[in-house]
Every structure is written in C-alpha cells, then in structure tokens.
Amino acid sequence: MQKIYFDNAATSFPKAPQMSHIISNFIDNNCVNINRGTYTLSDEVSDVVLSTRIRLASFFDCADLPVKFCKRIIFTSGVTESINMFLRGLLADGDHVVTGSMEHHAVMRTLYDLKRERNISFDTALCNEKGVVTASAVESLIKPSTKAVIINHASNVFGTISPIEEIGKLCKSKGIFFAVDTAQTAGMLDISMRKCCIDFLAFSGHKGLLGLQGVGGFAISEKLSEVLKVVKTGGTGSASHFYTQPDTLPDKFESGTLNLCGIVSLNHSLKFIEEVGLAKIREHERSLRRRFVDALSVFDGVTVYCGGDIFDTTSVVSLTFKDIDNGLVSSVLSSDYGIMTRSGLHCAPSAHSSMGTYPSGTVRFSFSYFNTEDEVDYAVDAVKKILKEKYNA
C-alpha cells in the first residue's frame, strides 16, 4: 500500500531535496556554536546564519533592506514562541488587542492568559461567510486603548486568506502595531512587510519554508523593536561585561544557543524555494486543491469547505461527513489507503465555531509542492469508497 502525506499544514514532508545530506554534513563537519569563539569553523557557521537572515529579510521584504546584517530577523523555535514574545513583551494592564476569529491557539491561549495575568482586554473580529476577516470588521473593534492588531494570514483549517495589506494600512493610520501569523503562508504567498505595514511577522521554518521542525522566528519593525520588552534573558555571546540584556538586535531577543541545525536547514530550503519560485509553488499547490475540491463537490454525504473563491485560499481543504465520525474517516484513510490527514479542531476552535464545524471538527487535507495529481485522484477515490461503504451508494 502506498503512503501519501496530506498533512503539510502541520509540517511539510518531504523537506527540501538533499536536506538529509546538508544536515548530516553540518553535524559531521561544522556543528559548533557561534558568537562564542574566534575559530574558523565558528565563523563559517556564523556566515550561514547571516546568509539565512539576509534571505529571510529579502523573502519578507523587510523595511531595513538592503542593510547588510538584516538584524531585524530574530530566530526562535517557531511561531508559537514568536507570538508569545510579541504579546507578552508588548501588552500591559489596560491595553486592548483586536484579533480575528480564525486564530490558532498560539494567539488565543496567550491572550486568555494575559487577560487573567495583566488585565488586558481583547475583541475578536468575526469572519464573513467565506471565512475571511475583513479590515472593516477589525476597524469596528478598535478603541482608544487598542495597542495592537494580530491576524492569522491564512486559516490552518480552511485555508482562507486575510487581506493583510488593507488591515496593515488601517493599523498604520491609527498608530496601532500590526502583527501577522504567517505559519500557513510563508513559502507559498508573496508577503511584503513594507507594503502591508507589518510591525511583527511571525514565521515557521518547518511548514511552507520546508525546513526542519523547531526553527522559526519573527521579523520586526524598527518602531516596535524599540518598545518591545524582552521576555527571555541570558547569554548572547555579546556585551558579556554587562549584567543587563543587550539592546542591540538581534541579540536583544536571542538569548541562549540558537537551533543551528534548524537554521542550516532553513538556509538550504530557502535556496530551493528561490530556485523554483513562489509563483510555481503556489500554482501547483492551488491546482491540486482545485482538482480535489472539484472532484469531491459532486459527492453526497461530504461537505467541502472551500473558503469562498478557490484562488483566495492556500492549499488547505477541510471536509466533514454526514453521519460518519471525522476521526474515523481519517483513521480509515490511513489504515486502509495509506493517506495521512489530520482530523479534529486543529488547535483552532474559534475558526471551527465561526464556520459551523465545532465541536466535531473536520478532516483536513493540505497539499504541498511535492504532491501529485495522481495522489489527489487516489485520495478522491478513497473518499468515494468510504462514502459508498457507508451509504451503499
């Protein structure tokens, strides 16, 4: 039985070609620390880290380009840590935040914690019937005490894309910090911090960017970097004669040892994405999604959540089944057909509540550049067989 991976919204698989060779070579020949030594191997790894910062700054069109060192790219373990650093480092008692109803727990749980800990408040802009959080919905919730707006660029459940350029310009006009979670879009969509007036862009290295798990980070505007407080302190390899945390970037936010294997993987995968081109990746993934949705839309017993216009979504598709448990469907797809999906609430109960799929959740398919039309057709046939067995169709 063949094995087909359709859970790329959780993490990409396979990774960029030759990844195992790159990482093996690094571990065998270059696995030393940076900013702690003055020997050649350390300098070589430092160059890779710098190269990765530069690639990411260009990738997200950061406002400080072409500054040589691209210091506003900060490495973390991923989007969740980045968002925690943003919200916990910015908000104080009495501050208000606007977010969207399609958010992941990385945002929602952190906001709920801060509501208890610091007496901050937040309002949630409801999505429209297509699953899109609009700028007008956000604007209606802005108050004099609003400190920031934080929005999921695309839903990890339904693939719907928020109009971040419109929301960003709104925030700029109001003097409000704008943060964007790009976990589902980095590596598929063109994202410009400059054009979208983004102050804080959280990215994941292991999803669309095709790197290893455990690496990600954020890009930060100069204005925000001056006021965002540090929530993690420690050794940086710099200014060691001071007991206070350095104010310079990126050291201000990068205490401890970086995930150098992860950064090396990200440097390699970014090169691959640059060579292939985002447009080609995006079109291939969306074509697979269209093929899947078009084929399933004619079936009885299954609801396909398209998120409106097929061209305004990522490669994520969610399904629900009439009178069949979603978890059972996902399990049968795996055990009987070798198809790997994810069922449940996907750490985003607010998104499910907004689209009417709470509490049962959905079965989520998420395609990548490495999936094929034959794999999609096989999955469609598998769903059809499951439905036939249930309804004797």
WOPETA-V721210 format. One record per residue. N is the residue number from 0. PHI is phi as a letter, one per 20 degrees, with the letter a starting at -180 (NA if undefined). D_FIRST is the distance of its C-alpha to the first C-alpha in Angstrom with 1 decimal. Layout:
BEGIN
N,PHI,D_FIRST ; N,PHI,D_FIRST
END
This chain:
BEGIN
0,NA,0.0 ; 1,f,3.8 ; 2,d,6.6 ; 3,c,9.6 ; 4,d,13.0 ; 5,c,15.6 ; 6,c,18.1 ; 7,f,20.4 ; 8,f,23.5 ; 9,e,23.1 ; 10,a,22.6 ; 11,f,21.4 ; 12,b,18.3 ; 13,f,18.4 ; 14,e,22.1 ; 15,g,24.5 ; 16,g,23.9 ; 17,m,25.4 ; 18,f,25.8 ; 19,f,25.0 ; 20,f,27.7 ; 21,f,30.2 ; 22,f,29.9 ; 23,f,29.9 ; 24,f,33.0 ; 25,f,34.7 ; 26,f,34.2 ; 27,f,35.4 ; 28,c,38.3 ; 29,c,39.4 ; 30,f,38.5 ; 31,d,41.9 ; 32,e,43.4 ; 33,d,45.4 ; 34,m,48.8 ; 35,c,49.8 ; 36,c,50.7 ; 37,d,52.5 ; 38,e,50.7 ; 39,f,48.8 ; 40,g,45.3 ; 41,f,45.9 ; 42,f,47.3 ; 43,f,44.2 ; 44,f,41.9 ; 45,g,44.4 ; 46,f,44.2 ; 47,f,40.4 ; 48,f,40.9 ; 49,f,43.7 ; 50,g,41.6 ; 51,f,38.9 ; 52,g,41.6 ; 53,f,43.0 ; 54,f,39.7 ; 55,f,39.1 ; 56,f,42.7 ; 57,f,42.3 ; 58,g,38.8 ; 59,d,40.4 ; 60,l,43.8 ; 61,f,45.7 ; 62,f,49.4 ; 63,e,50.5 ; 64,f,49.3 ; 65,e,50.4 ; 66,g,51.7 ; 67,g,50.6 ; 68,e,49.1 ; 69,l,47.3 ; 70,f,48.2 ; 71,e,47.0 ; 72,e,43.4 ; 73,d,42.7 ; 74,e,39.7 ; 75,c,38.3 ; 76,f,35.1 ; 77,q,34.0 ; 78,f,35.0 ; 79,f,35.7 ; 80,f,38.2 ; 81,f,39.7 ; 82,f,40.3 ; 83,f,41.9 ; 84,f,44.2 ; 85,f,45.2 ; 86,f,46.0 ; 87,f,47.5 ; 88,e,49.4 ; 89,d,50.9 ; 90,e,51.6 ; 91,c,54.8 ; 92,g,56.5 ; 93,n,57.3 ; 94,f,54.7 ; 95,c,52.7 ; 96,c,49.2 ; 97,d,47.5 ; 98,c,43.7 ; 99,d,41.3 ; 100,f,39.4 ; 101,d,36.0 ; 102,f,36.4 ; 103,e,34.0 ; 104,f,35.3 ; 105,g,36.2 ; 106,e,39.1 ; 107,f,39.7 ; 108,f,39.8 ; 109,f,42.0 ; 110,f,44.4 ; 111,f,44.6 ; 112,f,45.4 ; 113,f,48.0 ; 114,f,49.5 ; 115,f,50.3 ; 116,f,51.2 ; 117,c,53.4 ; 118,m,54.2 ; 119,e,52.5 ; 120,c,51.5 ; 121,b,48.9 ; 122,c,48.1 ; 123,d,44.9 ; 124,f,44.9 ; 125,f,42.9 ; 126,f,40.5 ; 127,e,41.3 ; 128,f,39.3 ; 129,e,36.9 ; 130,n,36.2 ; 131,d,38.4 ; 132,e,41.1 ; 133,e,44.1 ; 134,f,47.0 ; 135,f,49.5 ; 136,f,47.6 ; 137,f,47.9 ; 138,g,51.5 ; 139,f,52.6 ; 140,d,51.8 ; 141,f,53.5 ; 142,c,56.6 ; 143,g,59.3 ; 144,e,57.5 ; 145,f,54.1 ; 146,e,53.2 ; 147,b,49.7 ; 148,d,47.0 ; 149,c,43.4 ; 150,c,40.6 ; 151,f,36.8 ; 152,g,36.4 ; 153,b,33.2 ; 154,f,31.6 ; 155,f,28.5 ; 156,d,27.7 ; 157,d,28.7 ; 158,m,29.1 ; 159,f,32.8 ; 160,d,35.1 ; 161,e,38.6 ; 162,f,41.6 ; 163,f,42.4 ; 164,f,45.0 ; 165,f,47.1 ; 166,f,46.7 ; 167,f,47.5 ; 168,f,50.7 ; 169,f,51.7 ; 170,f,51.4 ; 171,f,53.4 ; 172,f,56.1 ; 173,e,56.4 ; 174,m,56.4 ; 175,d,53.2 ; 176,f,50.5 ; 177,d,47.2 ; 178,d,43.9 ; 179,c,40.4 ; 180,e,36.9 ; 181,d,34.7 ; 182,g,31.6 ; 183,e,29.6 ; 184,c,31.6 ; 185,f,32.4 ; 186,o,30.4 ; 187,c,30.1 ; 188,d,33.6 ; 189,f,37.0 ; 190,c,39.0 ; 191,d,42.7 ; 192,f,44.5 ; 193,f,47.7 ; 194,f,47.2 ; 195,e,45.8 ; 196,l,48.5 ; 197,e,46.0 ; 198,e,47.6 ; 199,b,44.5 ; 200,d,41.0 ; 201,e,38.2 ; 202,c,35.1 ; 203,d,31.8 ; 204,e,30.7 ; 205,d,27.1 ; 206,d,26.0 ; 207,f,27.0 ; 208,e,29.0 ; 209,m,25.9 ; 210,e,27.6 ; 211,e,26.9 ; 212,f,27.3 ; 213,n,30.8 ; 214,c,32.8 ; 215,a,34.4 ; 216,r,37.9 ; 217,b,40.5 ; 218,d,43.0 ; 219,c,46.4 ; 220,f,49.5 ; 221,f,52.8 ; 222,f,54.4 ; 223,f,51.8 ; 224,f,51.7 ; 225,f,55.4 ; 226,d,55.1 ; 227,f,51.7 ; 228,e,52.4 ; 229,e,50.5 ; 230,d,48.5 ; 231,c,47.4 ; 232,c,50.0 ; 233,q,50.2 ; 234,f,50.2 ; 235,c,49.6 ; 236,n,51.1 ; 237,c,53.9 ; 238,l,57.3 ; 239,f,57.1 ; 240,e,60.8 ; 241,d,60.3 ; 242,e,59.2 ; 243,e,58.1 ; 244,f,54.9 ; 245,g,55.2 ; 246,e,55.6 ; 247,f,54.2 ; 248,e,50.7 ; 249,e,48.0 ; 250,g,49.5 ; 251,g,50.6 ; 252,d,47.1 ; 253,c,45.3 ; 254,f,46.6 ; 255,n,44.8 ; 256,e,42.4 ; 257,f,40.0 ; 258,f,36.3 ; 259,f,36.8 ; 260,g,33.2 ; 261,f,32.1 ; 262,f,34.9 ; 263,f,34.1 ; 264,f,30.5 ; 265,f,32.0 ; 266,f,34.4 ; 267,f,31.7 ; 268,f,29.5 ; 269,f,32.6 ; 270,f,33.5 ; 271,f,30.1 ; 272,f,30.7 ; 273,f,34.2 ; 274,f,33.1 ; 275,f,30.5 ; 276,n,32.8 ; 277,f,32.3 ; 278,f,32.9 ; 279,f,30.0 ; 280,f,27.6 ; 281,f,29.0 ; 282,f,28.8 ; 283,f,25.2 ; 284,f,24.1 ; 285,f,26.4 ; 286,f,25.3 ; 287,f,21.7 ; 288,f,23.3 ; 289,f,25.5 ; 290,f,22.8 ; 291,f,20.9 ; 292,f,24.1 ; 293,f,25.6 ; 294,f,22.7 ; 295,e,22.6 ; 296,f,26.4 ; 297,e,26.9 ; 298,e,24.9 ; 299,e,26.9 ; 300,n,26.0 ; 301,c,24.8 ; 302,d,27.1 ; 303,d,26.3 ; 304,e,28.4 ; 305,e,29.2 ; 306,m,32.2 ; 307,n,34.5 ; 308,g,34.7 ; 309,g,31.2 ; 310,e,33.0 ; 311,d,34.3 ; 312,c,31.1 ; 313,e,28.6 ; 314,e,24.8 ; 315,e,24.4 ; 316,c,23.7 ; 317,d,24.2 ; 318,c,23.5 ; 319,c,25.0 ; 320,c,24.4 ; 321,f,27.3 ; 322,m,27.4 ; 323,c,24.0 ; 324,f,23.8 ; 325,f,22.2 ; 326,f,20.9 ; 327,f,19.2 ; 328,g,17.5 ; 329,f,16.3 ; 330,f,15.0 ; 331,f,13.2 ; 332,g,11.6 ; 333,f,10.3 ; 334,f,9.6 ; 335,e,8.3 ; 336,c,6.8 ; 337,m,6.4 ; 338,d,9.7 ; 339,e,12.6 ; 340,c,16.0 ; 341,c,19.3 ; 342,d,21.4 ; 343,o,25.1 ; 344,d,28.2 ; 345,l,27.0 ; 346,l,30.3 ; 347,b,32.2 ; 348,f,33.7 ; 349,f,36.5 ; 350,f,34.2 ; 351,f,32.7 ; 352,f,36.3 ; 353,f,37.4 ; 354,d,34.8 ; 355,n,34.9 ; 356,d,31.5 ; 357,e,33.1 ; 358,e,32.5 ; 359,f,29.1 ; 360,m,27.7 ; 361,b,24.8 ; 362,d,21.1 ; 363,d,21.2 ; 364,d,19.1 ; 365,c,20.5 ; 366,e,19.7 ; 367,c,20.8 ; 368,f,22.1 ; 369,e,18.9 ; 370,f,16.7 ; 371,c,16.7 ; 372,f,17.7 ; 373,f,14.5 ; 374,f,12.6 ; 375,f,15.5 ; 376,f,15.4 ; 377,f,11.8 ; 378,f,13.0 ; 379,g,16.1 ; 380,f,14.5 ; 381,f,12.6 ; 382,f,16.1 ; 383,f,17.8 ; 384,f,15.9 ; 385,f,16.7 ; 386,f,20.2 ; 387,f,20.5 ; 388,f,19.7 ; 389,f,22.3 ; 390,d,24.9 ; 391,l,24.3 ; 392,f,24.7
END
